[in-house]
Amino acid sequence: MKRFSTLLLYVTIAFLLLWQLPWCYNFFVVKPEKTPFTLYSFVIGDFALMGQEEGKGTVRRDAAGNIYSEAAFDSILPMFYFRQLMSDERFPDTLNGVPVTPRMAQMENFNFRVVPSDINAPHIGLYPLLEGMSGRVDLQMPDDVFRITGKGIEFIRMASNTVDEEKSRRFTEAMEKKGFHFPATEIAGNPTTRKEYDEGYLLLDADRRLFHLKQMKGRPYVRSIELPDGIQLKHVFVTEFKNRKTLAFMTDADRSFYVLRNKTYEVVKVGIPSFDPEKEA
């Protein structure tokens, strides 16, 4: 018995060493890699990269290897460094033949970031629905949250942890009148007050048809959105950018990328091939 225990101990130690030695080697030997800050420049028609290089400090270059000074780098990325160009009085009058102004740069600029964990991580399934027409400049979080089940939408009062039956009934009936089939297969929104306005949520119902849901003066607003033939949406991302021109970015089962226009609900396909938010940051 003692000999067997000793043998088992040695085997366990050997397995632990086989498991940990590669990690220890990488930890002590492999040098960290720094990913350069990368943007696409439509001025030069190529990617522009900025990063730290040993012995050189901050280096700015394009994908072809051309080196740029700090001022020149600002010029090839005018929509990103527009504040610096405005300060230097170097902001261009036109970009690729299109007239531009600093005001346009401020209003049209936006950042859209998506990481795999936004999709792959588990979700609680409770969502706050903000008031879209409060009459106030600052948005406020509601005192309830909603969930969508196979029977309808339920609003839960957070203070008492009870279902608001009347509000749940009103919203469920409004969604059913527009043809929504419960439950929802995707619920997309930006549940935060750190934005200028609220467009509620975009929903994919049980048949993966697209719907827009928001709250207007306490009443439900539900809109069924027609999609072009052949599009089967997979993921939806509500944008709520400052210029209010777009409502959402969307991807389909073929990894094509679409823009959903605000107000008109027009679906526009964008030429970004093989965009997969589950794999791309």
QUIJO-V434504 format. One record per pair of residues at least 24 apart in sequence whose ideal C-beta (glycine too) atoms are under 7 Angstrom apart, sorted by the first residue. I is the first residue (numbers start at 1). J is the second residue. If there is no record, write none. Layout:
i=<I & I>
j=<J & J>
//
This chain:
i=<39 & 39 & 41 & 41 & 42 & 43 & 43 & 44 & 48 & 48 & 48 & 79 & 79 & 107 & 107 & 108 & 110 & 110 & 112 & 112 & 114 & 114 & 115 & 116 & 116 & 119 & 119 & 119 & 120 & 127 & 127 & 127 & 127 & 128 & 129 & 129 & 130 & 130 & 131 & 132 & 132 & 132 & 132 & 132 & 133 & 133 & 138 & 139 & 139 & 139 & 140 & 141 & 148 & 148 & 148 & 148 & 149 & 149 & 150 & 150 & 151 & 152 & 170 & 171 & 174 & 174 & 175 & 178 & 178 & 178 & 178 & 179 & 180 & 180 & 181 & 181 & 181 & 182 & 186 & 188 & 188 & 188 & 188 & 189 & 190 & 190 & 195 & 196 & 197 & 199 & 199 & 199 & 201 & 202 & 202 & 202 & 204 & 204 & 208 & 208 & 225 & 227 & 228 & 235 & 251 & 251>
j=<77 & 80 & 76 & 77 & 96 & 76 & 78 & 76 & 73 & 76 & 77 & 105 & 109 & 242 & 243 & 243 & 241 & 242 & 239 & 249 & 237 & 277 & 281 & 278 & 279 & 235 & 277 & 278 & 278 & 187 & 189 & 191 & 201 & 191 & 200 & 215 & 198 & 215 & 215 & 198 & 200 & 214 & 215 & 216 & 216 & 217 & 193 & 193 & 195 & 198 & 193 & 193 & 182 & 183 & 184 & 187 & 182 & 183 & 182 & 183 & 182 & 182 & 220 & 220 & 220 & 222 & 222 & 211 & 222 & 223 & 224 & 224 & 205 & 211 & 205 & 206 & 207 & 206 & 236 & 236 & 237 & 238 & 248 & 238 & 238 & 240 & 240 & 242 & 240 & 238 & 240 & 247 & 238 & 236 & 238 & 248 & 233 & 236 & 232 & 233 & 265 & 267 & 267 & 277 & 275 & 277>
//
